[in-house]
């Protein structure tokens, strides 16, 4: 069990989780508010 917690707290796992959460949030914002992220609508 100690090896599993060491693996889950390693940098590649944390980077993958962070990038996944950020991309899901970005996709949901673009779904709810379309064209808000593009500069053409300003």
C-alpha positions as semicolon CSV with decimal commas, in nm:
position;residue;x (nm);y (nm);z (nm)
1;X;0,000;0,000;0,000
2;X;0,291;0,232;0,068
3;X;0,420;0,182;-0,286
4;X;0,080;0,273;-0,429
5;X;0,063;0,601;-0,239
6;X;0,418;0,682;-0,346
7;X;0,326;0,616;-0,710
8;X;0,007;0,824;-0,694
9;X;0,194;1,119;-0,549
10;X;0,464;1,115;-0,818
11;X;0,503;1,400;-1,064
12;X;0,377;1,230;-1,386
13;X;0,056;1,114;-1,217
14;X;-0,010;1,456;-1,064
15;X;0,065;1,627;-1,396
16;X;-0,175;1,397;-1,582
17;X;-0,453;1,458;-1,329
18;X;-0,396;1,835;-1,338
19;X;-0,398;1,853;-1,718
20;X;-0,708;1,632;-1,736
21;X;-0,902;1,848;-1,489
22;X;-0,795;2,168;-1,665
23;X;-0,901;2,039;-2,007
24;X;-1,239;1,919;-1,878
25;X;-1,304;2,261;-1,724
26;X;-1,200;2,431;-2,049
27;X;-1,428;2,206;-2,255
28;X;-1,723;2,266;-2,021
29;X;-1,675;2,644;-2,027
30;X;-1,663;2,634;-2,406
31;X;-1,977;2,415;-2,408
32;X;-2,180;2,643;-2,181
33;X;-2,050;2,973;-2,324
34;X;-1,957;2,911;-2,689
35;X;-1,711;3,148;-2,856
36;X;-1,622;3,309;-2,523
37;X;-1,264;3,184;-2,552
38;X;-1,209;3,312;-2,905
39;X;-1,087;3,664;-2,965
40;X;-1,315;3,705;-3,267
41;X;-1,622;3,763;-3,054
42;X;-1,474;4,061;-2,868
